[in-house]
């Protein structure tokens, strides 16, 4: 599966992505680790291999769909976007993303999240996506607002970070937000 936007190529992670994934994550620890506890300078190739295996398993089981984000002009891996925690009863999922430090500030997160949200509504036929973030994560708040996601609440114990339940801001997208008509 491959999808293109104006500037990006999005596709499932492959084994050839081990080193680019490892470099992108380990070099981004300062900007990403305050929000995502798996990100560290010590993220190594074995961690990247395990990540890719989990990502592939998510695709196989239908529990999550992660797409690596590549800059079309350079071919560089710049981050990932994903639909995870899919709840088939409520027909909803979480929408997540991260962009490597060196590529932040170029609106790649917005472009990639718009693409995966469209895929979630058009291909997975989900009726709701939730974006959950730390209240201090101003960059993610800006992405949610630019997506025109609806702010719903400040939820107690909404996500886990280093084994601790944390308060999170909850935003949502529904198909009509992106122009999809549901019946």
Secondary structure, DSSP 8 states (H G I E B T S, - for coil): -EEE-SSEEEE---GGGHHHHHHHHHTTHHHHTTT-TT--TT--HHHHHHHHHHHHHHHHHTS-EEEEEEETTT--EEEEEEEEEEETTTTEEEEEEEE-GGGTTSSHHHHHHHHHHHHHHHTS--SEEEEEE-TT-HHHHHHHHHTT-EEEEEEEEEEEETTEEEEEEEEEE-GGGGT----
